Amino acid sequence: MDIHQNIYLIKDVARITGYSIYTIKYYLKIGLLKERNRSPETRYRYFDDTTIETLKKIRELRKAKKSIKEIKHELF
């Protein structure tokens, strides 16, 4: 992980991007997003600026009427 990346909790990612926590968890579950790390003690997920950029890209693709399958293909 890049030392200059900001680190966020899921609630911060939701606030910054406007996505709900539910949607972010759904995207994690289906593989559109990946957590950057997870605390073994608290089980909190950690995200970085890459996650924010990925969510912005997903929003653009959804506005362009792309399916989840198409978005997954385009991201990976």
Buried (B, 14 or more C-beta within 10 A) or exposed (E): EEEEEEEBBBEBBBEBBEBEEEBBBBBBEEEBBEBBEEEEEEEEBBBBBBBBEBBEBBEEBEEEEBEBEEBBEEEE
